[in-house]
Amino acid sequence: MSTKHLHNISLAEYRNALRKLGCNLVGTAGGHEKWTRKDLSRPIIFQTHIDPIPERIIASNNRTLGVSKKEFLEALN
């Protein structure tokens, strides 16, 4: 992805980036997906009926993942 912004990232792109960052889908409930990784203190959760993913959700989940914006954007590529 050539953009340097965290907006307009589709659900499919977001899921692929999470996989590249070592996360695994552990479940869905009520229109939300729950992803985790061994070293996380809490899961990554986002709504599946909102596409593209809101930038604030991506930024919040990046803090949980412990990745910078640059690292996340690299995972998108």
MODELLER restraints for C-alpha pairs under 7 A, 6 or more apart:
rsr = mdl.restraints
at = mdl.atoms
rsr.add(forms.Gaussian(group=physical.xy_distance, feature=features.Distance(at['CA:1:A'], at['CA:76:A']), mean=6.25, stdev=0.5))
rsr.add(forms.Gaussian(group=physical.xy_distance, feature=features.Distance(at['CA:1:A'], at['CA:77:A']), mean=5.62, stdev=0.5))
rsr.add(forms.Gaussian(group=physical.xy_distance, feature=features.Distance(at['CA:6:A'], at['CA:55:A']), mean=5.29, stdev=0.5))
rsr.add(forms.Gaussian(group=physical.xy_distance, feature=features.Distance(at['CA:6:A'], at['CA:58:A']), mean=6.96, stdev=0.5))
rsr.add(forms.Gaussian(group=physical.xy_distance, feature=features.Distance(at['CA:7:A'], at['CA:54:A']), mean=6.46, stdev=0.5))
rsr.add(forms.Gaussian(group=physical.xy_distance, feature=features.Distance(at['CA:7:A'], at['CA:55:A']), mean=5.03, stdev=0.5))
rsr.add(forms.Gaussian(group=physical.xy_distance, feature=features.Distance(at['CA:8:A'], at['CA:52:A']), mean=5.26, stdev=0.5))
rsr.add(forms.Gaussian(group=physical.xy_distance, feature=features.Distance(at['CA:8:A'], at['CA:53:A']), mean=6.93, stdev=0.5))
rsr.add(forms.Gaussian(group=physical.xy_distance, feature=features.Distance(at['CA:9:A'], at['CA:52:A']), mean=5.26, stdev=0.5))
rsr.add(forms.Gaussian(group=physical.xy_distance, feature=features.Distance(at['CA:9:A'], at['CA:53:A']), mean=5.92, stdev=0.5))
rsr.add(forms.Gaussian(group=physical.xy_distance, feature=features.Distance(at['CA:10:A'], at['CA:51:A']), mean=5.66, stdev=0.5))
rsr.add(forms.Gaussian(group=physical.xy_distance, feature=features.Distance(at['CA:10:A'], at['CA:52:A']), mean=4.39, stdev=0.5))
rsr.add(forms.Gaussian(group=physical.xy_distance, feature=features.Distance(at['CA:10:A'], at['CA:53:A']), mean=6.17, stdev=0.5))
rsr.add(forms.Gaussian(group=physical.xy_distance, feature=features.Distance(at['CA:11:A'], at['CA:51:A']), mean=5.92, stdev=0.5))
rsr.add(forms.Gaussian(group=physical.xy_distance, feature=features.Distance(at['CA:11:A'], at['CA:52:A']), mean=6.15, stdev=0.5))
rsr.add(forms.Gaussian(group=physical.xy_distance, feature=features.Distance(at['CA:11:A'], at['CA:53:A']), mean=6.42, stdev=0.5))
rsr.add(forms.Gaussian(group=physical.xy_distance, feature=features.Distance(at['CA:13:A'], at['CA:76:A']), mean=6.65, stdev=0.5))
rsr.add(forms.Gaussian(group=physical.xy_distance, feature=features.Distance(at['CA:17:A'], at['CA:75:A']), mean=5.10, stdev=0.5))
rsr.add(forms.Gaussian(group=physical.xy_distance, feature=features.Distance(at['CA:17:A'], at['CA:76:A']), mean=5.08, stdev=0.5))
rsr.add(forms.Gaussian(group=physical.xy_distance, feature=features.Distance(at['CA:20:A'], at['CA:75:A']), mean=6.04, stdev=0.5))
rsr.add(forms.Gaussian(group=physical.xy_distance, feature=features.Distance(at['CA:21:A'], at['CA:75:A']), mean=6.83, stdev=0.5))
rsr.add(forms.Gaussian(group=physical.xy_distance, feature=features.Distance(at['CA:22:A'], at['CA:37:A']), mean=6.44, stdev=0.5))
rsr.add(forms.Gaussian(group=physical.xy_distance, feature=features.Distance(at['CA:23:A'], at['CA:35:A']), mean=6.10, stdev=0.5))
rsr.add(forms.Gaussian(group=physical.xy_distance, feature=features.Distance(at['CA:23:A'], at['CA:36:A']), mean=5.29, stdev=0.5))
rsr.add(forms.Gaussian(group=physical.xy_distance, feature=features.Distance(at['CA:23:A'], at['CA:37:A']), mean=4.84, stdev=0.5))
rsr.add(forms.Gaussian(group=physical.xy_distance, feature=features.Distance(at['CA:24:A'], at['CA:35:A']), mean=5.33, stdev=0.5))
rsr.add(forms.Gaussian(group=physical.xy_distance, feature=features.Distance(at['CA:24:A'], at['CA:36:A']), mean=5.53, stdev=0.5))
rsr.add(forms.Gaussian(group=physical.xy_distance, feature=features.Distance(at['CA:24:A'], at['CA:37:A']), mean=6.48, stdev=0.5))
rsr.add(forms.Gaussian(group=physical.xy_distance, feature=features.Distance(at['CA:25:A'], at['CA:34:A']), mean=6.01, stdev=0.5))
rsr.add(forms.Gaussian(group=physical.xy_distance, feature=features.Distance(at['CA:25:A'], at['CA:35:A']), mean=4.39, stdev=0.5))
rsr.add(forms.Gaussian(group=physical.xy_distance, feature=features.Distance(at['CA:25:A'], at['CA:36:A']), mean=6.65, stdev=0.5))
rsr.add(forms.Gaussian(group=physical.xy_distance, feature=features.Distance(at['CA:26:A'], at['CA:34:A']), mean=5.74, stdev=0.5))
rsr.add(forms.Gaussian(group=physical.xy_distance, feature=features.Distance(at['CA:26:A'], at['CA:35:A']), mean=5.53, stdev=0.5))
rsr.add(forms.Gaussian(group=physical.xy_distance, feature=features.Distance(at['CA:26:A'], at['CA:36:A']), mean=6.81, stdev=0.5))
rsr.add(forms.Gaussian(group=physical.xy_distance, feature=features.Distance(at['CA:27:A'], at['CA:33:A']), mean=5.98, stdev=0.5))
rsr.add(forms.Gaussian(group=physical.xy_distance, feature=features.Distance(at['CA:27:A'], at['CA:34:A']), mean=5.34, stdev=0.5))
rsr.add(forms.Gaussian(group=physical.xy_distance, feature=features.Distance(at['CA:28:A'], at['CA:34:A']), mean=6.04, stdev=0.5))
rsr.add(forms.Gaussian(group=physical.xy_distance, feature=features.Distance(at['CA:31:A'], at['CA:47:A']), mean=5.70, stdev=0.5))
rsr.add(forms.Gaussian(group=physical.xy_distance, feature=features.Distance(at['CA:31:A'], at['CA:48:A']), mean=5.42, stdev=0.5))
rsr.add(forms.Gaussian(group=physical.xy_distance, feature=features.Distance(at['CA:31:A'], at['CA:49:A']), mean=6.44, stdev=0.5))
rsr.add(forms.Gaussian(group=physical.xy_distance, feature=features.Distance(at['CA:32:A'], at['CA:45:A']), mean=6.49, stdev=0.5))
rsr.add(forms.Gaussian(group=physical.xy_distance, feature=features.Distance(at['CA:32:A'], at['CA:46:A']), mean=5.43, stdev=0.5))
rsr.add(forms.Gaussian(group=physical.xy_distance, feature=features.Distance(at['CA:32:A'], at['CA:47:A']), mean=4.33, stdev=0.5))
rsr.add(forms.Gaussian(group=physical.xy_distance, feature=features.Distance(at['CA:32:A'], at['CA:48:A']), mean=5.51, stdev=0.5))
rsr.add(forms.Gaussian(group=physical.xy_distance, feature=features.Distance(at['CA:33:A'], at['CA:45:A']), mean=5.57, stdev=0.5))
rsr.add(forms.Gaussian(group=physical.xy_distance, feature=features.Distance(at['CA:33:A'], at['CA:46:A']), mean=5.66, stdev=0.5))
rsr.add(forms.Gaussian(group=physical.xy_distance, feature=features.Distance(at['CA:33:A'], at['CA:47:A']), mean=6.43, stdev=0.5))
rsr.add(forms.Gaussian(group=physical.xy_distance, feature=features.Distance(at['CA:33:A'], at['CA:48:A']), mean=6.62, stdev=0.5))
rsr.add(forms.Gaussian(group=physical.xy_distance, feature=features.Distance(at['CA:34:A'], at['CA:43:A']), mean=6.25, stdev=0.5))
rsr.add(forms.Gaussian(group=physical.xy_distance, feature=features.Distance(at['CA:34:A'], at['CA:44:A']), mean=5.70, stdev=0.5))
rsr.add(forms.Gaussian(group=physical.xy_distance, feature=features.Distance(at['CA:34:A'], at['CA:45:A']), mean=4.69, stdev=0.5))
rsr.add(forms.Gaussian(group=physical.xy_distance, feature=features.Distance(at['CA:35:A'], at['CA:43:A']), mean=5.64, stdev=0.5))
rsr.add(forms.Gaussian(group=physical.xy_distance, feature=features.Distance(at['CA:35:A'], at['CA:44:A']), mean=4.95, stdev=0.5))
rsr.add(forms.Gaussian(group=physical.xy_distance, feature=features.Distance(at['CA:35:A'], at['CA:45:A']), mean=6.39, stdev=0.5))
rsr.add(forms.Gaussian(group=physical.xy_distance, feature=features.Distance(at['CA:36:A'], at['CA:43:A']), mean=4.89, stdev=0.5))
rsr.add(forms.Gaussian(group=physical.xy_distance, feature=features.Distance(at['CA:36:A'], at['CA:44:A']), mean=6.09, stdev=0.5))
rsr.add(forms.Gaussian(group=physical.xy_distance, feature=features.Distance(at['CA:40:A'], at['CA:65:A']), mean=6.74, stdev=0.5))
rsr.add(forms.Gaussian(group=physical.xy_distance, feature=features.Distance(at['CA:44:A'], at['CA:61:A']), mean=5.97, stdev=0.5))
rsr.add(forms.Gaussian(group=physical.xy_distance, feature=features.Distance(at['CA:62:A'], at['CA:68:A']), mean=6.76, stdev=0.5))
